[in-house]
Amino acid sequence: MRIADYSVTRAILERHGFTFKKSFGQNFLTDTNILQKIVDTAEVDKNVNVIEIGPGIGALTEFLAEKAAEVMAFEIDDRLIPILADTLRDFDNVQVVNQDILKADLQTQIKQFKNPDLPIKVVANLPYYITTPILMHLIESKIPFAEFVVMMQKEVADRIAAEPNTKAYGSLSIAVQYYMAAEVAFIVPRTVFVPAPNVDSAILKMVRRDQPLVEVQNEDFLFDVAKASFVHRRKTLWNNLTNRFGKSENVKEKLRQALEMAGLRPSVRGEALSIADFGRLADALKEQGF
């Protein structure tokens, strides 16, 4: 019997008198086939260390521990720590860290792996309410995570993996795809969770690029320009850029020059621009003194 079997999950929760906290976005997966599929998608083996976020009662952790060299699971809810000590007691390659992943000193933590030189993959069922901050925090950290295989709200996964000229494409797509190749691996229906969330989920697979997708003078400025270009999706690039940088004649002239340098029409919308287009635009704006 697996932790994720519905009857086992129910028994564990009852034995420990556990009640769900909405503030932690807790939804426990009770489908062993999907858990197996997540581990297969992540291609976890004994040459990989895994970081998990929000292990809950250990349903995914159990599958990961069987395959990985080691698993380090970050759990913010201290009520779950004794439960995890119980459910994972047979594994000597799991460390449960009772910390908020956004506040943890990850550089120090990953040195606790017995073999810290192994590639590290992040495999997790992320809390919906804080998915994007966690992802960006990990991607922008100096830790070279090899891969992310993470469950999230389907709508967010679609936005991250979106291509230009689609409704889902936006600044989040650019912020992630700049560093990672992203694809939706498969959909997870809401019916396989306890309690059931209001939306379906998706497994997103992201593999770190050897180098960022484009070379730019200033990464932060690239993301700033991308974000500004999607503030009003239905407005032209020109309207969004003047809203961001100003509408004086001097600024407008510099913006015209920059768009010309980048080979972009002022009437185009942000969603039509590739990441390479945004890279050229950001560099051209820098050269115009922005």
N, C-alpha and C positions, 0 to 999 in steps of 0.2 A: 504493500500500500504506500502511496505517495502522499506527501504533505498536501499537495494540491487536490487530491481526491476530495470531492465535496463533503463526504461523510467525515473524513479525517479533519479537514479544515474546521467543520462545525464542532467536532469533538474537542479540538485544540482550543478554539475560542471559548467554548463553554467551560472547559476545565480551568482555564485561567481567568474566567470572568471578564473577558475582553470586550469592550464596546468601541465602536468606530468613532473617530474624531473627524468631523467634517473639515476642521481647520488644517488637517494634515493630508487631505485628499486621498484617504485610504480606500483602495478597491483591490481586494485580493483575488488573484486569478485561480480558477478552479478547473482548468483544462490541461491535462498532462500532455496531450498531443501538441498543443500550442507551445507549451514550455519547451518541449523537445525541439520543435521547429525553430524557436528563438536561439537555442544553443547551437543548432546545426547552421543557422544563418550566420552566426558569429564565428563559426569554425573554431570553436574553443577546443584546445588540446593541452597536453602536459607541458608544452613549450610556451604557454601563455599565462600571464597573471591577469586576473579580472577585478575590476572595481564595480561594485553594484551599489545602487542608490535606492534606499527605501525597500529593504528586503521583506518587510512585513513579518510574516510568520515563517519565512524561509522557503516558500514554494519554488521559486526560481533558483535560489541559492543552492538548494539540494541538487538540482540538475547541473549547475555550474561546478559545484565542488567535485562531482564525479568525474568531470572532464578536465578541469583546469589544473595548473600547477598549484595556484593559491587563489583564494577569493577574499577580498577585503570589502565588507558590506557596511555602508554608512547608514545608520538608522537614527533619526532625530527623536523618535518617540520612546522615551525611557521605559514606558510600560511594556514595550516589546522585547526589551533586552533579556529578561528572564525566560520569556517564551522561546526566543531564538537559542538561548543556552540549552533549553530542553529539546527543541526540534532538531538542532544540528549537532547534538552531543556526539554523534558517531564520526564526525569529520574533524581531522586534526589540521586541515589545510584551509580553515575559515577563520578570519578575524572579524569580529563585529565591533564597529567603532560607533559609540553613542555620541554622534556629533552631526551638526548641520553641515552638509557638504559645501555650502557657500561660505562657511566660516572656518572650515578645517584647514590646517596647514598641510596641503597635499604633498608638497615637496618632501616634508619630513615623514609623513605617513607612508609614502611608497618605499621609503628606505627600510620599512619594517618587513617587507616581503623577504622571504629567505633567499630568493634569487632576484634581486631588484633589477638585474640587467635584462630580464625577459621582456618581450613586448607586452604592453598593457592595453587591454581592451576594456571599454566601458559597456557593460550589458545590464540593462535595468528597465523596470517598469516605472517611469518617472511620474511623480505627482503632477496632475494636470495643471494645478493652479500656479505652478512655478517652473514649468518645463523649459521655457525659453531662457530665463535667467540662469538656470543650472547648465543648460547646453552651452550658452555663450561663455559662461564662467570657465567651463572645462576646456572649450576649444581655444579660448584666448589665454589660458594659463600656459606657462612655459613647459608644461609636461607633454612630451610627444606621444600622446595616445595614438596607437596604431589604427584603432577602429572604434566606432560606436554602433551598437545595435540596441536601440532603445524604443520602448513603447510609449506612445503619446496619443493625444487626441488626433483623430484622423485629419481634421482640418489643419492642424499645425504641421503635421507631417507633409501634407500636400503643399503647404506654403513653402516649407524648407526645400523640397525637391523640385519646385516649379521651374518651368522654362520661361524665357521671355515671351511676350505676347499671349500670356494666359492670365486669367482672372486671379489666380493664386500667387502669381509672381510679385515680389516686392522686396523691400530692404532686408527682410529676414532671409529670403532666398540668397541674396547677394552676400550677406554677412557670413552665412555658413558655407556656401559653395566656393567662396574665395579660398577657404582652407581645405574643404572636404568635398569629395565626390559623393553625392547623396541620392539615394533611391528608396522608394517605398517598397519594402520586401513583400509584405502581405497585410491584410486587414484582419482585425480581431473584433468580433461582434461583442456588443455590450452585455450579452446574455451570459457570458462565461465568467463574470465577476461576482464577488460577494463584497459589499452590496453592488448591484448593477449601476454603472454610471448612466448619465443621460445621453451619452454619445458613443459612437463606435470608435475604436482605437486603430492605430496602425503601427507596424514595426518599421522603423526607419533605419536603414543601414548607411553609415557614413564612413568612408575610408579617407584617411588623411593623404593629401597630395604630397608628393616629394617636395614641391615648392608651391607657394600660392599661385592661383590661376593666372593672375597678371602681376606685372612688376609696376609698382607705383612709388612716387616720391614719399607719400605720407598715407599710411593705411587708415588712420583715424579720420583723416580728411575725406578719403574715398567713401567711408561709411556715412559720414556726415552728408556728403553730396547725394548719395543714394537715398538716404532717409528723407532728405528735403524734397527729392524728386517724386516721392510717393505720398506727400502730405495730403494733396488733393488729387486723387487718382485720375479724375476726369479732366483735370487741367493740363495744359501743355507744359513741357519742360521749362519753357521760358517763364511762364507764370509762376511755377513753383520755385525757380531759381531767384526770380526777383523778389518773391516773398521772403526767401531765406537771406539774400545778400543785400537787398535794398533796391530802391527804384530811382535813385538820382541818375542824371544823365551820364555822369562819370562811370558809375557802376554798370549801367546798361551798356555803355560802349565796351567796357572790359568784358562783360558777359558775351556780347556779340563776337568779340575777337576770340574768346575762349571756345565758343561753339564752332566757329569757323576752323580754328586750329584742330579741334577734335573731329571735324567732318560731320557735325550733327546739325540738323535743322531745328530752329527754335520751336517750330510747330509740332514736333514729335512729342509723344507722351513717354513718361519714364518707363512704363511697362514694355516699350518696344526696344529698350536698350539692353544689350548684353553686358556682362561684367567687364568685358574688354572695352566696350564703349564707355562705361562709367570710369574705367581706369584712365582712358585718354582724356575724358572730360575733367576728371579731378586734377590730373597733371597740368592740363591747359589752364585751368582756373588758378592753380598755384603760380604758374608762370605769369599770369596777369595780376599777381599780388594779392590774391584772396587768401 
